[in-house]
Amino acid sequence: MSELTNTGRDGKATPARRRFLKEVAGVAGGACLFAAGVGLYSRQASALPATALRPPGALAEDDFLGACVRCGLCVRDCPYDTLKLAELGDGVVTGTPYFEARKVACEMCDDIPCVVACPTGALDRSLNDIEKARMGLAVLIDQETCLNFLGLRCDVCYRVCPVIDRAITLERIHNPRSDRHAMLLPTVHSDHCTGCGKCEAACVLPGESAIKVLPIKLAQGSRAEHYRRGWEEKEAAGGSLIGDQIELPVRGMEDQPYGDTRLRTPPQRPAAPSGSDAAPPPGGLDSGWKP
Amino acid sequence: MSADVGRAGQAPATTIRGAALRGVLARPGLEAVRNRGWLAAHKWLLLRRLSQLGILALFLVGPWFGIWVVKGNLSSSLTLGVLPLTDPFLLAQSFAAGVLPYKEALLGGGIVLAFYLVFGGRLFCSWVCPVNLVTDAAAWLRRRLGLKGGKAPDARLRYWLLGFVLVVAALTGSLAWEWVNPVSMLHRGLIFGFGLAWGVVGGVFLYDLLIASRGWCGHVCPMGAFYSLLGRTALVRVSADKRGKCNDCMDCFAVCPEPQVIRPALKAAGQTHPLILDRDCTTCGRCVDVCGQDVFRITTRFDRSES
């Protein structure tokens, strides 16, 4: 042991000191490599699956992973067992809280107990109105299977929405398939959708839901700020920015208000070819069909 | 006779570190059981298991039976709805990641920090940490099976790792160590569900059993290193106050998770008093249990008496 304290008279390292330095370098290098591996793994594994939603008030994912200590107090105070802690292999960072809307949605408690329980601020207490939560954004992602898009009146996602008529509205449009019915299309509005996932949980389709809550980053395009929306500008300015426009007459619609292009009388059709009783099936916006 | 045993160059069988590290003794503590009876010769071990399992039970009666005493886990918890407790090692990582937590976490971390600073940092390792059950089991099995091979890394590795864990937290802005930390993973797994975390815990067990004797807790774990650093002022310490009666049976070295801490006190190497003041000592009390001569006892750091 006494060798270790020996230093060369001229300041050069003795074998013992050299060995000591070598050992220290080995240990430090090993620890550094191990830690670097952990760090790289953590970067690699920090991507959140699109179906995993963070609790209300969660910081942006990068900040969240620095603040959340994986204690599970939010999970414990969730009265509906919506939240769970990720287990190794779930695809979500181990030990962090999340929920899957299709399984159990957030019930949007008024007092937001999960946020109150968080000791670290990973769930931000400045969120005091649950309607301001943005856990994700609902997207009616599959128009081929959505019953309302098929022309039925399912409306379940709309009915269960806790922010009904603001976060989800039913937009009436013409049904071109039957040509005589309306389709009421569930339409999500990002101004009001909290991402609670009730719509996704309630969707009546047997397996995957046609409406899904996705991370806002996935669900929403970036707004093109260089485009100005005429109607918004007009409202803000209290009138058209370019003055009143000249109203040019449209032939055959002279008696209708400007902009109303609906046909009032069925257009004249060419006579059916002789020898045939049935006229060809009419089509178009106003087919003239009568029951 | 006893004073010369530890000196280098003596007969290999009595080289203290060598014997302990090689695991010469398969069943230490037989003499103590003969002299004092099984129960008395396992007093501290039983108390320690009671503490470890009792703390775990406090966390589990909530989710299992709906009796909420403690919510959360060892990372951060709330006892009876009033007492916040937070792991200061996690808070250190949080600070490194550039996050200032809410005052509940800071208060909880302060309480835990103060407790371990006063009573002894590594009390956490031996009296609270659930991984201790795993590594103790591995060490027991290693002794019984007579496994002697393997290579333990340098014991300084844990301090370097502790430093780099904080550096990585700062670089990534996240609690990177929590991706792999078997300590929090085991405790959280027991309470909230495991997933594949069994694999990590199993890995620690096999590492200690096959590769490195007392490898995880004694050489690698940066959490243990953190609590070691809190141990400089530990109040509760083990004293070899009857070291004159030592018959060099080596049982204490065989069971000690940090065998290097015993020699200065037992053999008066580099110190005169019989107190084990090394910060790495976990105050687990196993040496007290297994000693057939009642050499050791648990006392305070101010009690330097020798009898």
Interface residues (C-beta under 8 A of the other chain):
Chain A: M1 E23 V24 G26 V27 A28 G30 A31 C32 F34 A35 A36 V38 G39 Y41 S42 R43 A45 S46 D62 D63 L65 G66 A67 C68 V69 R70 C71 G72 L73 V75 R76 D77 K84 L85 A86 E87 L88 G89 D90 V93 T94 G95 A117 C118 P119 T120 G121 R125
Chain B: A8 G62 W68 K71 G72 N73 S75 S76 S77 L78 P84 T86 D87 L90 L91 S94 A97 G98 V99 L100 P101 Y102 E104 A105 G108 P153 D154 R156 L157 W160 L161 G163 F164 V165 V167 V168 A169 L171 T172 G173 S174 L175 A176 W177 E178 W179 V180 S184 M185 R188 G189 I191 F192 G193 F194 G195 L196 A197 G199 V200
